[in-house]
Amino acid sequence: MKGGKSRMSTSRLNKRRNHWGYMFITPFFVVFALFGLYPIIYTFRLSFQRWNGFTPAINVGFQNWIRLMEDATFPLSLTNTVKIWLYDFIPQLGIALLLAMIFTFKKIHGMNLFRAVYYLPNLITAASIGLLFNILFNGDKSTINQLLMKLGLLNAPVAFYKSRAITQGISSYILWWMWFGYTMILIMAGITSIDSTLYEAAELDGCSTWQTFHLITMPLIRPTILYITITSIIGGIQIFDVPANLTNLAGDPQKAILTTSMYVYQQGFKNTALGYASMLSVMQFLIIAALSFIALNMILKRGTR
C-alpha cells in the first residue's frame, strides 16, 4: 500500500511539473500562432485571390498561378537571386573554412583581434552597407569614379551599374564581406568540438595534413556545414535589403539584381497586386524548401560514403 501511495504521489508531482512546463512554453506558441502561423496561412489563402488592399478580395482560383507561367520577370529575378547567392556562398564557405583551419590549428599572434575584425561586418545593418556602396559606385559622380579620375586611371566616369556582371558582383561581394566572419566562427566551433585524441591518433599513424582534414575534420563538421548551407539558402533566396539599397532600382536598368523578394515587394506595394504577391511568396517558399531538401540529401549522402 505504501508503495502504491508513493507511486501515486510521484505521478501527481510529475503532472504538476508538466503543467508548469506547459505554462512556460505557452507564450511562445501563442506569439508564433499570431505572428508566424496565421500570416503563413493567410498568405496561402490570399494567393488564390485578387486584392489591392482596399476593396474586398475576390476569389480567382488558380489565375495567379497561371499568370506566373506567363510572367517573364519572375524567372529573371530567380536567376539573379541564385547567381548572387552562389557568387557569395561558394567563396564565403571556402574562405571561412580556410581561416577556421588556420585559426584553430596555428598559433597566430592577435588571433582574437582578427576574429573580431572579420566578424564586425556582420554587426552592421545590410541597409547601411547597401547605401554605402550606392554612394561608392552609383552615378557619374560616385566616390569610386571621382577617385579613379583624380588618380588618372580613368578619363571618363564608368557606369558600373549598367554592367550586369559588375552589379551582381558588387552585391555578392557585400554579402560575402558581411557573412564570411560569421561562417568562420561557426566552423571553428565545429572543429574545436572534435575530440583531440583523433588528431593525435592520426599523427601517430603518419597521416598527412590533407588526409587528416579529409578523413577526420570534414566528416565530423558535416552537421555544421549542413546548418550553414541550409540557413544560407533560406537567407540567400530572400535577399532584399542589400540589392534594394545598392541601386534604389533607378540605377539598375537591366534588372541585374532584381531578386525574388524585391519582385514580391514591387507587386505587393507598388502595383498593389497583393494576391499575386502572396502567390509569389508561396512560390518562393517552395523554392527554398526544394533547394534545402536537395542540399540536405547531397550533404548526407556524402557523409554515408
C-alpha positions as CSV (number, residue, x, y, z in Angstrom):
1,M,0.0,0.0,0.0
2,K,2.8,2.4,0.9
3,G,4.5,1.7,-2.4
4,G,1.3,2.3,-4.3
5,K,0.7,5.6,-2.5
6,S,4.2,6.8,-3.1
7,R,3.9,6.0,-6.8
8,M,0.6,7.9,-7.0
9,S,2.1,10.9,-5.2
10,T,5.1,10.8,-7.6
11,S,2.7,10.7,-10.6
12,R,0.8,13.7,-9.3
13,L,4.0,15.6,-8.7
14,N,5.1,14.9,-12.3
15,K,1.8,16.0,-13.6
16,R,2.1,19.3,-11.7
17,R,5.6,19.8,-13.0
18,N,4.3,19.1,-16.6
19,H,1.6,21.7,-16.0
20,W,4.2,24.3,-15.1
21,G,6.2,23.4,-18.2
22,Y,3.2,23.9,-20.4
23,M,2.6,27.2,-18.8
24,F,6.1,28.4,-19.6
25,I,6.1,27.3,-23.2
26,T,2.6,28.6,-23.9
27,P,3.6,32.3,-24.6
28,F,6.0,31.2,-27.3
29,F,3.3,29.2,-29.1
30,V,0.8,32.0,-28.7
31,V,3.2,34.5,-30.3
32,F,4.1,32.1,-33.0
33,A,0.5,31.4,-33.8
34,L,-0.3,35.1,-34.1
35,F,2.8,36.4,-35.9
36,G,4.0,33.2,-37.6
37,L,1.4,30.6,-38.4
38,Y,-1.5,32.9,-39.1
39,P,0.4,35.1,-41.6
40,I,1.5,31.9,-43.4
41,I,-2.0,30.5,-43.7
42,Y,-3.4,33.9,-44.6
43,T,-0.7,34.4,-47.3
44,F,-1.5,31.0,-48.8
45,R,-5.2,31.8,-48.8
46,L,-4.6,35.2,-50.4
47,S,-2.6,33.6,-53.2
48,F,-5.9,32.4,-54.7
49,Q,-7.5,35.8,-54.5
50,R,-7.2,39.2,-56.2
51,W,-6.9,42.0,-53.7
52,N,-5.5,45.6,-53.8
53,G,-5.6,46.2,-50.1
54,F,-8.6,48.4,-50.2
55,T,-11.5,46.8,-51.9
56,P,-12.9,43.4,-50.9
57,A,-10.8,40.4,-52.0
58,I,-12.1,38.3,-55.0
59,N,-11.5,34.6,-55.3
60,V,-9.8,33.9,-58.6
61,G,-8.8,30.3,-58.2
62,F,-5.6,29.5,-60.0
63,Q,-5.4,32.6,-62.1
64,N,-2.5,34.0,-60.1
65,W,-0.6,30.7,-60.7
66,I,-1.5,30.8,-64.4
67,R,-0.2,34.4,-64.5
68,L,3.1,33.3,-63.1
69,M,3.6,30.9,-66.0
70,E,3.3,33.9,-68.4
71,D,5.5,36.2,-66.3
72,A,9.0,36.6,-67.7
73,T,10.2,38.8,-64.9
74,F,9.9,36.2,-62.1
75,P,12.4,33.7,-63.8
76,L,14.7,36.6,-64.3
77,S,14.5,37.6,-60.6
78,L,15.0,34.0,-59.6
79,T,18.1,33.6,-61.8
80,N,19.5,36.8,-60.4
81,T,18.9,35.7,-56.8
82,V,20.5,32.3,-57.3
83,K,23.5,33.8,-59.1
84,I,24.1,36.4,-56.3
85,W,23.7,33.7,-53.7
86,L,26.1,31.3,-55.3
87,Y,28.7,34.0,-56.1
88,D,28.6,34.8,-52.3
89,F,28.2,31.4,-50.7
90,I,30.9,29.4,-52.5
91,P,33.8,31.8,-51.7
92,Q,32.3,32.5,-48.3
93,L,32.3,28.9,-47.3
94,G,35.8,28.2,-48.8
95,I,37.5,31.2,-47.2
96,A,35.7,30.7,-43.9
97,L,36.8,27.1,-43.8
98,L,40.4,28.0,-44.6
99,L,40.6,30.7,-42.0
100,A,38.9,28.5,-39.4
101,M,41.5,25.8,-40.0
102,I,44.3,28.3,-39.7
103,F,43.0,30.0,-36.5
104,T,42.3,26.6,-34.9
105,F,45.5,24.7,-35.7
106,K,48.0,27.5,-36.0
107,K,49.2,29.8,-33.2
108,I,48.8,33.3,-34.6
109,H,49.5,36.5,-32.7
110,G,46.5,38.7,-32.4
111,M,44.1,35.9,-33.4
112,N,41.3,37.2,-31.2
113,L,41.6,40.6,-32.9
114,F,41.4,39.1,-36.3
115,R,38.3,37.1,-35.3
116,A,36.6,40.3,-34.1
117,V,37.6,42.3,-37.2
118,Y,36.3,39.5,-39.6
119,Y,33.1,39.3,-37.6
120,L,32.5,43.0,-37.3
121,P,30.7,43.5,-40.8
122,N,28.0,41.1,-39.6
123,L,27.0,43.6,-36.9
124,I,26.4,46.4,-39.4
125,T,22.9,46.5,-40.9
126,A,22.6,45.4,-44.5
127,A,20.7,48.5,-45.5
128,S,23.5,50.7,-44.3
129,I,26.1,48.8,-46.3
130,G,23.9,48.9,-49.3
131,L,23.6,52.7,-49.1
132,L,27.3,53.0,-48.6
133,F,28.1,51.0,-51.8
134,N,25.4,53.0,-53.6
135,I,27.4,56.2,-52.8
136,L,30.6,54.5,-53.8
137,F,29.5,53.2,-57.2
138,N,26.2,54.7,-58.4
139,G,26.3,57.5,-60.9
140,D,29.0,59.5,-62.7
141,K,29.8,61.5,-59.6
142,S,30.2,58.4,-57.4
143,T,33.1,58.2,-55.0
144,I,35.0,55.5,-56.9
145,N,34.6,57.3,-60.2
146,Q,35.9,60.6,-58.7
147,L,38.8,58.8,-57.0
148,L,39.9,56.9,-60.2
149,M,39.6,60.0,-62.3
150,K,41.7,62.1,-59.9
151,L,44.4,59.3,-59.9
152,G,44.4,59.4,-63.7
153,L,43.2,55.9,-64.0
154,L,40.0,56.9,-65.8
155,N,39.4,59.6,-68.4
156,A,35.6,59.5,-68.1
157,P,33.3,58.1,-65.4
158,V,32.2,54.5,-65.7
159,A,28.5,53.4,-65.4
160,F,29.2,50.5,-63.1
161,Y,25.5,49.6,-62.7
162,K,25.0,49.2,-66.5
163,S,27.0,46.0,-66.4
164,R,25.1,43.0,-65.1
165,A,28.3,41.2,-64.0
166,I,29.7,44.2,-62.1
167,T,26.3,44.9,-60.4
168,Q,25.8,41.3,-59.3
169,G,29.4,41.0,-58.3
170,I,29.2,44.0,-56.0
171,S,26.1,42.7,-54.4
172,S,27.7,39.2,-53.9
173,Y,30.8,40.8,-52.5
174,I,28.8,42.8,-49.9
175,L,27.1,39.6,-48.8
176,W,30.4,37.7,-48.7
177,W,32.0,40.5,-46.7
178,M,29.1,40.6,-44.2
179,W,28.9,36.8,-43.6
180,F,32.2,35.1,-44.0
181,G,33.3,36.0,-40.5
182,Y,30.1,34.6,-39.0
183,T,30.6,31.4,-41.0
184,M,34.2,31.2,-39.9
185,I,33.1,31.3,-36.2
186,L,30.6,28.5,-36.7
187,I,33.1,26.3,-38.5
188,M,35.7,27.0,-35.7
189,A,33.1,25.9,-33.1
190,G,32.6,22.7,-35.0
191,I,36.3,22.0,-35.3
192,T,37.0,22.7,-31.7
193,S,34.3,20.2,-30.6
194,I,36.2,17.4,-32.3
195,D,38.0,15.1,-29.8
196,S,41.7,15.9,-29.9
197,T,42.7,12.3,-29.5
198,L,41.5,11.6,-33.0
199,Y,44.1,14.1,-34.3
200,E,46.7,12.6,-32.1
201,A,46.0,9.1,-33.4
202,A,46.1,10.4,-37.0
203,E,49.5,11.9,-36.3
204,L,50.8,8.7,-34.8
205,D,49.6,6.8,-37.9
206,G,51.6,9.2,-40.1
207,C,48.6,10.9,-41.8
208,S,49.3,14.0,-43.8
209,T,47.6,17.3,-43.3
210,W,45.2,16.7,-46.2
211,Q,44.4,13.1,-45.0
212,T,43.6,14.4,-41.5
213,F,41.4,17.2,-43.0
214,H,39.7,14.8,-45.4
215,L,39.2,11.8,-43.1
216,I,38.6,13.5,-39.7
217,T,37.8,17.2,-39.9
218,M,35.4,17.3,-42.8
219,P,33.3,14.3,-41.8
220,L,32.9,15.5,-38.2
221,I,32.0,19.1,-39.1
222,R,29.5,18.0,-41.7
223,P,26.5,18.9,-39.4
224,T,27.9,22.4,-39.1
225,I,28.4,22.6,-42.9
226,L,24.8,21.4,-43.3
227,Y,23.5,24.1,-40.9
228,I,25.4,26.8,-42.7
229,T,24.2,25.7,-46.1
230,I,20.5,25.4,-45.2
231,T,20.5,28.8,-43.4
232,S,22.4,30.4,-46.3
233,I,19.8,29.1,-48.8
234,I,17.0,30.5,-46.6
235,G,18.6,33.9,-46.3
236,G,20.0,34.0,-49.8
237,I,16.8,33.3,-51.7
238,Q,15.1,36.0,-49.5
239,I,17.8,38.7,-50.0
240,F,16.2,42.1,-50.3
241,D,17.9,44.9,-48.3
242,V,21.4,44.9,-49.9
243,P,20.2,44.9,-53.6
244,A,17.4,47.3,-52.9
245,N,19.6,49.9,-51.3
246,L,22.5,49.3,-53.6
247,T,20.8,50.8,-56.7
248,N,17.5,52.1,-55.4
249,L,16.3,50.3,-58.6
250,A,16.8,53.5,-60.6
251,G,20.4,52.6,-61.3
252,D,19.6,49.1,-62.3
253,P,18.2,49.4,-65.8
254,Q,18.9,45.8,-66.8
255,K,17.3,44.5,-63.6
256,A,20.6,42.8,-62.9
257,I,20.0,42.5,-59.1
258,L,16.2,42.3,-59.1
259,T,15.7,39.5,-56.6
260,T,12.6,37.5,-55.9
261,S,11.9,39.4,-52.7
262,M,12.2,42.7,-54.5
263,Y,9.8,41.5,-57.1
264,V,7.3,40.4,-54.4
265,Y,7.7,43.9,-52.9
266,Q,7.1,45.6,-56.3
267,Q,4.0,43.6,-57.0
268,G,2.5,43.9,-53.5
269,F,3.3,47.5,-52.5
270,K,3.9,49.3,-55.8
271,N,1.4,47.6,-58.1
272,T,-1.0,46.8,-55.2
273,A,-1.4,43.2,-56.5
274,L,-1.4,41.6,-53.1
275,G,-2.9,38.4,-54.3
276,Y,-0.2,37.9,-56.9
277,A,2.5,39.0,-54.5
278,S,1.2,36.4,-52.0
279,M,1.4,33.7,-54.7
280,L,5.0,34.7,-55.4
281,S,5.8,34.4,-51.7
282,V,4.4,30.9,-51.7
283,M,6.4,30.0,-54.7
284,Q,9.5,31.5,-53.0
285,F,8.8,29.2,-50.0
286,L,8.5,26.2,-52.3
287,I,11.8,27.0,-54.0
288,I,13.6,27.4,-50.6
289,A,12.1,24.1,-49.4
290,A,13.2,22.3,-52.7
291,L,16.8,23.7,-52.6
292,S,17.1,22.9,-48.9
293,F,15.9,19.4,-49.5
294,I,18.5,18.9,-52.3
295,A,21.3,20.3,-50.2
296,L,20.3,18.1,-47.3
297,N,20.4,15.0,-49.4
298,M,23.6,15.9,-51.1
299,I,25.5,16.5,-47.8
300,L,24.0,13.5,-46.0
301,K,24.8,11.2,-48.9
302,R,28.4,12.3,-49.0
303,G,28.5,11.5,-45.3
304,T,27.4,7.9,-45.8
305,R,30.1,7.2,-48.4
